[in-house]
Amino acid sequence: MIARTISQNIQKYQDDGKALIILGARQVGKTTLLNSLVGEEQDVLFLNGDEPDTKELLSGVTSTQLKQLFVNKRTVVIDEAQMIPDIGITIKLITDKLKDIRLFVSGSSSIELANTINEPLTGRKYEYQLLPLSFREMVDHHGLLEEKRRLTHRLVFGYYPEVVTSSGNEIKLLKNLAGSYLYKDILSFGLIKRPIILDKLLKALALQVGSEVSFSELGQLIGADKETVERYVDLLEKAFIIFRLNALSRNVRNEIKKGKKFYFYDNGIRNALTGNFLPWENRTDKGASWENFIISERIKHLTYNEFYGNYYFWRTTQQQEVDFIEEKDGTFTAYEFKVSPHRKARLPLTFSKAYAVSSFQVVSLTNAEEILLGNNHG
């Protein structure tokens, strides 16, 4: 059992009378986490939204019916809640009318949950995002030395729990995951009219990691209009497959104003989409692969440490750039990511003059733990 950092955050609030909602992609370990949170309790009702009878039970239900369903139960767990129509209204009834119930909810996509939960559950929920396993969690599991030894393996195969715990089967598992299973929810909600375009879009994004992305150019590449590309990208973000970095632009005249980059939450998924599982030492995409890994790992660190700030990249039309910037309370922390520790990098003077920079760090494979284990901004 690999302990999840987020469980400590959830346990702090589990008796506050609010719904505890855990969102994350399929197969990141939500069900395992839910089981660990309720432990050996005897008075638990575990419901799975993928089951037809559960959908029927929890759709259009009254508070009286819920009382009968939950009789003698202290804790209720609703897994895969995004599959249940109008689940937000049901959760609202539980938090309003059944105040003695401790409620845990999980969803593998924020699509349906975002549409049905946010409005009725204002002030009635704590929401958490569960991501694939992290460098920090694996260090806590078997030590820093062991995890640093496996770093180049993680750069190729990533951190999905089953991939991490099934040595020798990584490629087979990742190919299955990176197929339609990972975005099953998008397809099941009928939001995608052309699945083949979605496949092409994912591959195009995987090949453009670390580069600025234009929706118009992506559309030309995959045979879709700009609006379709924008909508599909939004759905992929809501399914926790990709995330975006926007360009920081406030003070400098020649800054890139509306730039955006997209990264994958997991290197293994990204490599499965490009069909490239070459060992780290033989790869030609080391720069993009390292950038995707270190940024996604830093996002995990910030997410789990409840970072209330913003993050960006920065570039000017003169090609001055900063790979990753965190903004909190008006100050900026800047990072440059290099595969080789011998590659020198300096913070552009234009940037340091325009923004209140608290620190600048060059991060390579040799010193990655400094920002993945440290408490800066966490």
Wavefront OBJ file of the C-alpha trace (Angstrom):
o trace
v 0.000 0.000 0.000
v 1.548 3.296 -1.132
v 0.321 6.076 1.145
v -1.257 9.058 -0.630
v -0.304 12.534 0.531
v -3.793 13.878 -0.068
v -5.330 11.573 2.552
v -3.880 13.740 5.336
v -5.657 16.800 3.918
v -8.970 14.948 3.635
v -8.820 13.482 7.139
v -8.508 16.970 8.638
v -12.003 17.851 7.410
v -13.866 14.531 7.335
v -16.032 15.370 10.338
v -17.012 18.896 9.223
v -20.419 17.862 7.857
v -19.493 18.613 4.240
v -19.270 16.293 1.248
v -15.648 15.271 0.615
v -15.270 15.071 -3.164
v -12.220 13.424 -4.747
v -11.758 14.066 -8.462
v -9.174 12.496 -10.738
v -8.638 10.501 -13.914
v -9.566 6.848 -14.060
v -7.037 4.462 -12.490
v -5.206 7.058 -10.367
v -6.254 5.251 -7.182
v -9.476 6.953 -6.050
v -11.216 3.730 -4.968
v -8.111 2.558 -3.100
v -7.918 5.942 -1.379
v -11.600 5.795 -0.405
v -11.118 2.332 1.066
v -8.146 3.535 3.096
v -10.095 6.543 4.387
v -12.981 4.479 5.732
v -10.619 1.730 6.896
v -12.162 -1.090 8.915
v -15.365 0.773 9.803
v -18.392 -1.512 10.023
v -21.150 1.033 9.353
v -20.141 1.978 5.800
v -22.326 1.911 2.679
v -20.210 1.724 -0.485
v -22.057 2.612 -3.713
v -20.627 2.471 -7.252
v -22.080 4.827 -9.868
v -21.055 2.467 -12.660
v -23.667 -0.043 -11.405
v -27.136 0.357 -13.021
v -29.011 -0.286 -9.755
v -26.952 2.400 -7.970
v -27.767 4.907 -10.723
v -31.441 4.137 -10.297
v -31.283 4.317 -6.483
v -29.603 7.725 -6.377
v -31.345 9.476 -9.291
v -34.382 11.603 -8.434
v -34.397 10.309 -4.882
v -36.091 12.010 -1.890
v -34.527 12.620 1.524
v -36.995 10.089 3.026
v -35.822 7.417 0.601
v -32.192 8.279 1.374
v -32.835 7.863 5.109
v -34.204 4.390 4.453
v -31.257 3.533 2.201
v -28.669 4.753 4.725
v -30.297 3.345 7.857
v -27.714 2.461 10.548
v -24.890 3.822 8.390
v -22.415 6.415 9.650
v -20.395 6.709 6.401
v -21.552 6.677 2.773
v -19.120 6.365 -0.132
v -20.294 7.119 -3.688
v -17.640 6.008 -6.198
v -17.759 7.018 -9.899
v -20.405 9.588 -9.048
v -20.174 11.309 -12.431
v -22.164 8.430 -13.915
v -25.271 9.212 -11.796
v -27.718 11.739 -13.307
v -28.278 14.836 -11.153
v -25.887 13.539 -8.525
v -25.316 17.090 -7.264
v -28.911 17.389 -6.088
v -28.680 14.016 -4.311
v -25.475 15.047 -2.533
v -27.098 18.336 -1.533
v -29.998 16.413 0.044
v -27.568 14.245 2.012
v -25.548 17.192 3.359
v -28.688 19.220 4.171
v -31.044 16.562 5.546
v -28.807 13.761 6.805
v -26.262 15.706 8.812
v -25.011 12.675 10.742
v -23.798 11.015 7.546
v -20.119 11.346 6.671
v -20.091 11.489 2.863
v -17.228 10.653 0.493
v -17.704 11.099 -3.261
v -15.329 10.288 -6.125
v -15.492 11.096 -9.812
v -13.181 10.244 -12.695
v -14.101 13.360 -14.595
v -15.150 16.830 -13.632
v -17.422 17.066 -16.678
v -20.694 15.849 -15.232
v -19.687 16.681 -11.674
v -18.865 20.259 -12.612
v -22.198 20.608 -14.380
v -24.326 19.154 -11.601
v -22.471 19.661 -8.360
v -21.034 23.158 -8.218
v -24.257 25.141 -8.101
v -26.234 23.096 -5.558
v -23.191 22.315 -3.393
v -21.851 25.804 -2.836
v -20.553 25.837 0.723
v -21.408 22.157 1.198
v -18.279 20.464 -0.127
v -14.533 20.198 0.086
v -13.054 19.242 -3.273
v -9.728 17.475 -3.799
v -7.844 16.425 -6.907
v -6.064 13.065 -6.917
v -3.287 12.747 -9.491
v -1.084 9.781 -10.451
v 1.483 8.761 -7.860
v 4.147 11.369 -7.201
v 7.891 11.439 -6.680
v 7.229 12.529 -3.090
v 4.883 9.610 -2.394
v 7.361 7.104 -3.794
v 10.215 8.617 -1.776
v 8.056 8.248 1.338
v 7.329 4.665 0.283
v 10.828 3.317 -0.332
v 13.323 6.141 0.209
v 15.040 8.878 -1.813
v 17.959 6.781 -3.010
v 15.713 4.079 -4.467
v 13.406 6.565 -6.199
v 16.293 8.558 -7.694
v 17.631 5.299 -9.122
v 14.289 4.774 -10.857
v 13.937 8.336 -12.140
v 14.790 7.586 -15.779
v 12.307 4.676 -15.653
v 9.586 7.064 -14.407
v 10.414 9.492 -17.226
v 9.435 6.777 -19.705
v 6.624 4.924 -17.925
v 5.210 7.492 -15.508
v 3.438 7.094 -12.200
v 0.041 5.455 -12.720
v -0.345 3.159 -9.674
v -0.847 -0.097 -11.595
v 2.091 0.747 -13.862
v 4.327 1.428 -10.848
v 3.351 -1.809 -9.094
v 3.414 -4.104 -12.170
v 7.055 -4.259 -13.186
v 7.498 -5.780 -16.657
v 3.935 -5.010 -17.825
v 4.282 -1.242 -18.166
v 3.848 -0.981 -21.949
v 0.778 -3.227 -22.094
v -0.898 -1.376 -19.213
v -0.149 2.048 -20.645
v -1.434 1.134 -24.108
v -4.701 0.001 -22.532
v -4.914 3.137 -20.403
v -4.102 5.569 -23.191
v -6.831 4.104 -25.348
v -10.408 5.209 -24.982
v -10.515 3.896 -21.388
v -8.852 7.048 -20.078
v -11.472 9.288 -21.647
v -14.380 6.855 -21.385
v -16.452 9.481 -19.546
v -16.172 12.027 -22.351
v -17.402 9.427 -24.824
v -20.154 8.094 -22.561
v -21.612 11.573 -22.052
v -21.980 11.926 -25.825
v -19.863 15.085 -25.875
v -17.528 13.854 -28.613
v -19.001 13.542 -32.081
v -15.776 12.458 -33.789
v -13.621 10.176 -31.591
v -10.987 9.867 -34.317
v -10.386 13.625 -34.066
v -9.899 13.251 -30.324
v -7.259 10.560 -30.926
v -5.438 12.771 -33.424
v -5.626 15.751 -31.079
v -4.121 13.798 -28.168
v -1.235 12.593 -30.336
v -0.617 16.098 -31.657
v -0.564 17.534 -28.118
v 1.770 14.738 -26.989
v 4.213 15.632 -29.751
v 4.034 19.364 -28.945
v 4.711 19.160 -25.201
v 6.810 22.143 -24.147
v 5.915 24.139 -27.274
v 3.353 26.894 -27.574
v 0.117 25.658 -29.064
v -2.240 27.338 -31.522
v -5.772 25.961 -31.762
v -5.967 27.048 -35.393
v -2.757 25.234 -36.303
v -3.841 22.129 -34.392
v -7.121 22.218 -36.307
v -5.330 22.328 -39.653
v -3.090 19.463 -38.549
v -5.901 17.110 -37.492
v -8.663 18.197 -39.883
v -10.975 20.062 -37.509
v -12.059 23.659 -37.032
v -10.643 25.836 -34.263
v -13.850 25.729 -32.187
v -13.885 21.910 -32.165
v -10.247 21.818 -31.074
v -10.936 24.289 -28.250
v -13.925 22.286 -27.051
v -12.090 18.962 -27.154
v -9.088 20.422 -25.327
v -11.431 21.710 -22.633
v -12.923 18.226 -22.246
v -9.465 16.655 -21.991
v -8.607 19.114 -19.227
v -11.824 18.274 -17.384
v -10.992 14.571 -17.671
v -7.617 15.272 -15.970
v -5.544 14.040 -18.908
v -3.843 17.339 -19.770
v -3.375 20.737 -18.145
v -2.349 24.107 -19.523
v 0.218 26.737 -18.693
v -0.708 30.231 -19.803
v 1.838 32.905 -20.647
v 2.540 35.504 -17.961
v 2.019 38.935 -19.474
v 1.663 42.160 -17.497
v 4.523 44.589 -17.737
v 6.772 44.104 -20.735
v 5.753 45.450 -24.118
v 7.101 42.549 -26.194
v 5.843 39.737 -23.979
v 3.850 36.955 -25.642
v 0.335 37.927 -24.600
v -1.924 34.924 -25.133
v 0.474 32.021 -25.384
v -0.384 28.604 -23.961
v 1.336 25.272 -23.521
v -0.191 21.902 -22.684
v 1.301 19.136 -20.600
v 0.191 15.636 -19.609
v -0.343 14.711 -15.977
v 1.684 11.562 -16.667
v 4.730 10.874 -18.836
v 3.682 7.258 -19.418
v 0.397 8.334 -21.001
v 2.183 10.885 -23.149
v 4.672 8.253 -24.360
v 1.896 5.728 -25.024
v 0.164 8.279 -27.264
v 3.350 8.890 -29.297
v 4.174 5.156 -29.287
v 7.658 5.868 -27.977
v 8.867 3.734 -25.063
v 12.550 3.933 -25.912
v 14.830 3.875 -22.854
v 15.717 7.319 -21.542
v 19.334 7.207 -22.741
v 18.222 6.532 -26.351
v 15.495 9.179 -26.613
v 15.615 12.196 -28.906
v 12.844 14.011 -27.006
v 14.662 14.266 -23.675
v 14.026 17.998 -23.314
v 10.260 17.772 -23.788
v 10.046 14.599 -21.720
v 11.961 16.129 -18.801
v 9.910 19.332 -18.963
v 6.622 17.414 -18.916
v 7.797 15.275 -16.003
v 9.161 18.015 -13.773
v 6.243 20.419 -14.366
v 3.604 17.725 -13.748
v 5.454 16.654 -10.582
v 5.652 20.240 -9.368
v 1.909 20.629 -10.013
v 1.300 17.555 -7.831
v 3.451 19.079 -5.085
v 1.610 22.413 -5.233
v -1.826 20.749 -5.399
v -1.247 18.523 -2.393
v 0.284 21.356 -0.378
v -2.788 23.535 -1.036
v -0.893 26.221 -2.957
v -3.156 29.212 -3.480
v -1.418 31.009 -6.293
v -0.864 30.883 -10.047
v 1.682 29.342 -12.366
v 2.811 30.325 -15.855
v 5.580 30.281 -18.421
v 7.047 33.499 -19.860
v 8.452 34.465 -23.242
v 9.149 37.555 -25.301
v 9.155 38.021 -29.047
v 12.970 38.136 -28.749
v 12.861 34.500 -27.518
v 13.783 35.300 -23.929
v 11.960 32.754 -21.806
v 11.375 31.205 -18.392
v 10.086 27.616 -18.260
v 7.960 27.795 -15.121
v 6.882 30.587 -12.780
v 4.902 30.464 -9.554
v 3.161 33.582 -8.316
v 2.034 33.932 -4.733
v 1.262 37.097 -2.768
v 2.748 39.318 -5.469
v 6.133 37.594 -5.663
v 7.450 35.240 -8.313
v 9.568 32.088 -8.134
v 11.172 31.179 -11.468
v 12.532 27.849 -12.697
v 14.528 26.733 -15.710
v 14.508 23.005 -16.520
v 17.587 21.383 -18.065
v 18.263 17.727 -18.810
v 21.975 18.181 -18.178
v 23.229 19.698 -14.898
v 26.097 21.236 -16.869
v 23.821 23.448 -18.963
v 23.989 26.921 -17.503
v 20.958 29.192 -17.439
v 20.331 32.737 -16.283
v 17.143 34.533 -15.490
v 16.527 37.063 -18.284
v 17.248 40.592 -17.085
v 14.042 41.781 -18.758
v 12.060 39.460 -16.504
v 13.854 40.261 -13.270
v 13.417 43.997 -13.898
v 9.682 43.653 -14.582
v 8.694 41.228 -11.792
v 9.408 40.864 -8.078
v 11.430 37.642 -8.219
v 12.052 35.933 -4.886
v 14.232 33.144 -6.311
v 15.447 31.502 -9.510
v 16.513 27.871 -9.780
v 17.887 25.655 -12.525
v 16.514 22.110 -12.116
v 18.056 19.002 -13.683
v 17.881 15.268 -13.036
v 20.559 15.588 -10.378
v 18.775 18.115 -8.129
v 15.068 17.522 -8.908
v 14.302 16.582 -5.304
v 14.946 20.181 -4.232
v 11.640 21.349 -5.687
v 9.756 18.042 -5.451
v 10.405 17.457 -1.770
v 11.038 20.992 -0.528
v 8.423 23.171 1.124
v 8.938 26.218 -1.065
v 5.486 27.605 -1.807
v 3.987 24.493 -0.277
l 1 2 3 4 5 6 7 8 9 10 11 12 13 14 15 16 17 18 19 20 21 22 23 24 25 26 27 28 29 30 31 32 33 34 35 36 37 38 39 40 41 42 43 44 45 46 47 48 49 50 51 52 53 54 55 56 57 58 59 60 61 62 63 64 65 66 67 68 69 70 71 72 73 74 75 76 77 78 79 80 81 82 83 84 85 86 87 88 89 90 91 92 93 94 95 96 97 98 99 100 101 102 103 104 105 106 107 108 109 110 111 112 113 114 115 116 117 118 119 120 121 122 123 124 125 126 127 128 129 130 131 132 133 134 135 136 137 138 139 140 141 142 143 144 145 146 147 148 149 150 151 152 153 154 155 156 157 158 159 160 161 162 163 164 165 166 167 168 169 170 171 172 173 174 175 176 177 178 179 180 181 182 183 184 185 186 187 188 189 190 191 192 193 194 195 196 197 198 199 200 201 202 203 204 205 206 207 208 209 210 211 212 213 214 215 216 217 218 219 220 221 222 223 224 225 226 227 228 229 230 231 232 233 234 235 236 237 238 239 240 241 242 243 244 245 246 247 248 249 250 251 252 253 254 255 256 257 258 259 260 261 262 263 264 265 266 267 268 269 270 271 272 273 274 275 276 277 278 279 280 281 282 283 284 285 286 287 288 289 290 291 292 293 294 295 296 297 298 299 300 301 302 303 304 305 306 307 308 309 310 311 312 313 314 315 316 317 318 319 320 321 322 323 324 325 326 327 328 329 330 331 332 333 334 335 336 337 338 339 340 341 342 343 344 345 346 347 348 349 350 351 352 353 354 355 356 357 358 359 360 361 362 363 364 365 366 367 368 369 370 371 372 373 374 375 376 377 378
